[in-house]
Amino acid sequence: MWKSFDKVKKADIESLITSKISEQKVVEYKRDLPGNTDSEKVEFARDIVSFANTAGGDVLFGVSDIRDEKGDATGAPEEAVGVEASNIEAQIRRLEDLLRYGISPRISGIQIKAIHGFPRGPVVVLRVPRSWHGPHMVTLNTKPVFLRPRHQR
């Protein structure tokens, strides 16, 4: 990971953007928090399981990707805009519930925090440690499946 979780600040996120640090095995950018559809919840759980089953990593919600000419994400960050949420604490609890009930066995040591000061709202940083109690699998509304990060497939 790039920095101790409790020391991650707004300037660190801005530095990722200005340095154009692309997604890799340990960093993933998402413009929005996962929604309430089953497919969005499963995609979220898959991302977390992928990190836990390998080296761990950070998911940054509220960071948009640069898009190519086809409109596909390139993995390079465009800007940190934050996420729109009227109650960010409730959204963080919702993510924690998805992790608690959608992954087996549970992943211990996940940390989540909101970093304020961005145009649309806070950037939510979710740190997933490498797990020694896996492999973990997504069990939320899907046939249980073990995963590795997309970057390693």
C-alpha positions in Angstrom: 0.0 0.0 0.0 1.1 3.5 -0.7 0.8 5.0 2.8 -0.3 4.1 6.4 -4.1 4.2 6.3 -4.6 6.6 9.2 -2.2 9.1 7.5 -4.0 9.2 4.1 -5.1 12.8 3.4 -6.6 14.8 0.6 -3.2 15.8 -0.6 -2.3 12.1 -1.1 -5.3 11.5 -3.3 -4.5 14.6 -5.3 -1.0 13.4 -5.7 -2.2 10.1 -7.2 -4.1 12.1 -9.8 -1.4 14.6 -10.7 1.2 11.8 -10.9 -1.3 9.8 -13.1 -0.7 6.6 -10.9 -2.7 4.0 -12.9 -4.7 1.2 -11.4 -2.5 -1.8 -10.6 -2.5 -4.9 -8.4 -3.0 -2.7 -5.3 -5.0 0.3 -6.4 -8.4 0.6 -8.1 -10.5 3.7 -8.9 -14.2 3.9 -8.9 -16.2 7.1 -9.8 -19.2 6.1 -7.7 -20.1 4.0 -4.7 -21.7 0.6 -5.6 -25.5 1.0 -6.1 -28.3 -1.1 -4.8 -28.6 -3.5 -7.7 -27.5 -7.1 -7.2 -25.0 -6.8 -10.0 -23.4 -3.7 -8.5 -23.2 -5.3 -5.0 -21.6 -8.5 -6.5 -19.1 -6.4 -8.5 -18.1 -4.6 -5.3 -17.7 -7.8 -3.4 -15.6 -9.3 -6.2 -13.2 -6.4 -6.2 -12.7 -6.8 -2.4 -12.3 -10.6 -2.6 -9.7 -10.2 -5.4 -7.6 -7.9 -3.2 -7.9 -10.1 -0.1 -7.0 -13.2 -2.0 -3.7 -11.7 -3.3 -1.6 -8.8 -2.0 -4.4 -6.5 -0.7 -5.1 -3.1 -2.0 -7.0 0.2 -1.9 -10.3 1.1 -3.7 -10.8 4.8 -4.0 -14.5 5.8 -4.6 -14.9 9.2 -6.1 -12.0 9.1 -8.6 -12.9 9.0 -12.3 -10.8 7.2 -14.9 -9.5 8.6 -18.2 -11.6 7.1 -21.0 -10.2 5.9 -24.4 -11.9 6.7 -27.7 -14.3 3.8 -27.2 -15.3 5.1 -23.8 -13.6 2.3 -21.9 -11.7 3.1 -18.7 -7.9 3.2 -19.1 -7.1 2.7 -15.5 -5.4 6.1 -15.3 -7.1 8.6 -12.9 -8.7 11.7 -14.4 -9.8 13.6 -11.4 -10.9 13.1 -7.8 -14.4 14.4 -7.7 -15.7 12.6 -4.6 -19.0 10.8 -4.2 -22.5 12.3 -3.8 -24.0 11.1 -0.6 -26.3 12.9 1.8 -25.1 10.7 4.7 -21.6 9.3 4.1 -21.6 7.5 7.4 -24.7 5.6 6.4 -23.1 4.7 3.0 -20.0 3.4 4.8 -22.1 1.3 7.1 -23.9 -0.1 3.9 -20.5 -1.0 2.4 -19.5 -2.7 5.7 -22.7 -4.7 5.7 -22.1 -5.8 2.1 -18.7 -7.0 3.1 -20.0 -8.7 6.2 -22.8 -10.6 4.5 -21.5 -11.0 0.9 -18.1 -12.6 1.4 -17.1 -15.9 3.1 -15.1 -16.3 5.2 -15.2 -12.8 6.5 -12.1 -10.6 5.8 -10.7 -9.0 8.9 -8.9 -5.8 9.0 -10.7 -3.9 6.2 -10.6 -0.1 6.8 -12.9 2.5 5.3 -12.8 6.3 5.7 -14.2 9.4 4.0 -11.7 12.1 3.0 -13.6 15.4 2.6 -12.8 18.5 0.4 -13.7 17.3 -3.2 -16.2 18.9 -5.5 -19.1 16.3 -5.3 -18.3 15.1 -1.8 -15.8 13.0 0.0 -13.5 10.4 -1.6 -14.1 7.1 0.2 -10.9 5.0 0.7 -11.4 1.3 1.4 -8.2 -0.6 2.3 -8.3 -4.4 2.0 -5.4 -6.2 3.7 -3.9 -9.4 2.2 -5.7 -12.1 4.0 -4.1 -15.2 5.4 -7.5 -16.7 6.2 -8.7 -17.3 2.7 -9.3 -18.0 0.0 -12.3 -15.8 0.3 -15.3 -16.0 -2.0 -18.3 -13.9 -3.0 -21.5 -15.4 -1.6 -23.9 -12.5 -2.2 -26.7 -13.5 -4.5 -24.4 -15.6 -6.6 -22.8 -19.0 -6.9 -19.8 -18.9 -4.6 -16.6 -18.1 -6.6 -13.0 -17.5 -5.8 -11.3 -14.6 -7.6 -8.0 -13.0 -8.4 -7.6 -9.4 -9.5 -8.4 -8.5 -13.1 -4.9 -7.2 -13.5 -3.6 -10.8 -12.8 -6.0 -12.8 -15.0 
